[in-house]
Amino acid sequence: MTITTVGLDADDTLWHNETIFRLTHARFAALLADHADESELGTRLAEVEKRNLRLYGYGVKGFTLSMIETAMELCDGEAPPSVVREILAAGREMLAHPVETLPGVDEALAALSERYRLVLITKGDLLDQERKLAASGLGDLFAAVEIVSEKDRGTYDRVFSRHGTGATDAVMAGNSMKSDVLPALEAGAFGVHIPYHVTWAHELADAPEGHARYGALETIADLPGWIAERCV
């Protein structure tokens, strides 16, 4: 079997991301503690985020706008200016947060880049994702970078045809079962799940147990060996 291309997710696959969102969420909850307890606030914010995904897409800017909207709803349209300022400040801090790659990433990508064409396939804000890739020091290892609005079967069909020899000769690896694994399998690629210790609720999905092209690894360090075993 020939594998020519390896697609890799970015956030929470190559570097920390969701933990930053969780810290900001806690900060947001403290700001609005007089208007809702943390559980209710989390539910309301999740509802607003889901409603806004088709308008704002994924990433810090959409999250910040959704926090402001949630605050306005909880305050009957009269959120204090100080609260709005604090939410905006939190969003700016997220966009400037240092990039910390996950253990084993540098070595795994260096090994993979010697044998395969690497393609970064990520959702999120264009400027923020470009900033994080540049700050990570990993940019030179990728043959191509695709920052997309959604990850579905069509996305993987297009990306692996554009930057490789098609989805059947490709592997997609990432922490999201919903975005990185299932649609890649639908396109005919291998789909490898590498979990992060926390996952955004909108990215949860059941594993495709028994699928011939599905793999589950504990760490990205195991990815080069997993792929090599299938290149026979």
N, C-alpha and C positions, 0 to 999 in steps of 0.2 A: 504494500500500500504506500502511495506517495503522499507526503504532506509537504506542501510548499510554503504555506502561509500560516502565521500564528497571529490571531487577533487578541488584543489585551484590553480589558477595561482599565480605567484610570482610578477613580475615587474608590478607596477602600479595597483596591486590588494592588495598586502600586504605592499609594500613600494614604495616610490617615485623612478621613473626611467626616464621616458620620459622627465621630466623637466631638468634633467642633460644633456641629449642629446641635448635639445634645447639650453641650455646655451653654450655648446661646438660648436653647429652649428653657433651661433652668433659670437663666437670667430673665427671660421674658415672663416666666411664671412668677418670679419674685416681684417683678414690676406690677403685675396685675393681681397680686395676692388678695387685695381687698375686693376684687370683683368676681373671682372664681377660684376654686381650689385647683390644684395642679392636674388632677384627673380630668375635671371638666374642661379646663383650658386646653389640655392635650387633645381631647376629643373635638373641641371646636376648631382648633388650629388645623387638625388633620382634615376636617371637612372642608375648610376654606382652601387648603392647599390642593386637595383633590379637585375642587371646583375650578381652581385657577390654572391647573397644569396646562390645559389646552390654550390658555391665553399667555401665560408667562413662561411656560416651559420649566425646565429643571435648573436648579442652582441657587446661589445665595440671593440674587436679586429678587427672584420670585418668592423665595422664603421670606425675605424682608417685607415685601409688599403684603404677603399673606399675614404676617404678624401684625402689621398696621391695620389691615382690614379686620382681623379678629379683635384687636383692641377696640376699634371703633364700634363693632357690634356689641361687645361686652359693656361698653360705656354708653350705649344708646346714642352713638354718633357724636359723643362729646369727650373723647379721650383727651386727657390733659396734654398740652404741648410738650411738657417735660417727658411724658411717656413716649410720644412719637419721636422726640429727639434722641432718647435713649435707644429706641429700636433702630433708628437710622445709624447711630454710632456703633451698635452691635453688628449691623450688617457690614459697615465699612471695616470693622476689625476682622470680621470673617474673611473679607476679600484680601486683606493684607496679612493673613495668618501665615507663618512660616510653613514650608512644605517639608514633611518628614516621611521619607520612604519607609515602607514596611520591611521587616527583617527578611533577608534573602533575595530581595527584588533585584538589586544591582547584579549579583552573581548569576541569577537565573536568566535575566535578560541578556547579559553578556554572552552566556552559553547559547541561548536560543538564536541570537543574531548571527552567530557563526554558521548556522545550518539552514535557517528559515528567514523568510521575509516577515518582518514584524510590522503590524499595523495597530496603531492605537485607535480604539473605537470607543468614544465616550459621549455621554450626554452632558448637558449643562451649558452655562454661559460661555460664549466663545472667548471673550477676553480673559475670564478667570481661568478657564482650562488651559489656555495658551500660557498664562502666567505660571501656573503650577507645573506644567511640563518643562518650561524653561528653568524654573527654580529647582526642579528635581535633578537636573543634570543627565536625564535619560534620553533627551531628544535625539541625539545623534544615532541612537540604536534603532530608531524607527525608520522604515522606508516610506511610511505614509502616516498621516494623522487625519482622522475623520471625527469631527465634532458634530454630532447629529441631534436632531430634535427628538427622535424616538428610536428605539431599537426594536425592530420587528423583523419578520422573515424577509421582507423586501429590502430592508437596510442591509442585511448580511448578504443577500444575493448580489446586490449592487456593489458593495464594498469588496467582497472577495473576487468578484469578476473584474473589477477595476484595478485592483492591486495584487491579484494573484491569478491562479488558474481555475478559479471557481470554488464554490463552497464545499464541494465534496473532497477537495484537497486541502481543507483549512481546519484549524482548531480555533475556537473562541474560548477564552478563559476569563472568569471574573467572579465577583462575590455575589452577584444578583442572579438568583434562579430565574426570576421573571424576565429580566432584560438581557442577561449575558448567555444563559444556557438554553432555555426553552426555544426562543425564536431562532437561535443558531442551529439547533437540532432540526427544526422545521425546514430550514434552508438546505439541510443535508450535510452540514459541518459537524465536527466533533464539538461537544459542549462540555467544558470542565468547570465545575464549581469549586471555588476556593473561598470558603466563608471568612467573613470578618466577624469580630466578636459582637457587634451590634449591627442591625440591618433596619433601614427605613421601612416602615410598615407597608408603603406602596410598592416595595420591591419583593415582598414575600410571595412564595408559590411552592407547591409541592414538587419534590424531586421526581424525575422520570425514571424511577427504579426499573431496571431491566432493559433499558434502551441500550442498544449495542454501541452507540457512539457517545454515551454519557460517561463522564468520569467525575469522581469526587476526591479532592485532595485536601490535606490538612494545611499545607503551606505551598506557596509558589515555588519554593526550592525544589519541590518534587516534580514540577511541570516538565523540565527538559527530559528527565528519565521516562516519564509517562508517555510523552510524545515519541521518544526514540523507540520504545517498545512496540509501537504501532507502525513504525516505518520499517517494514520488512520486505 
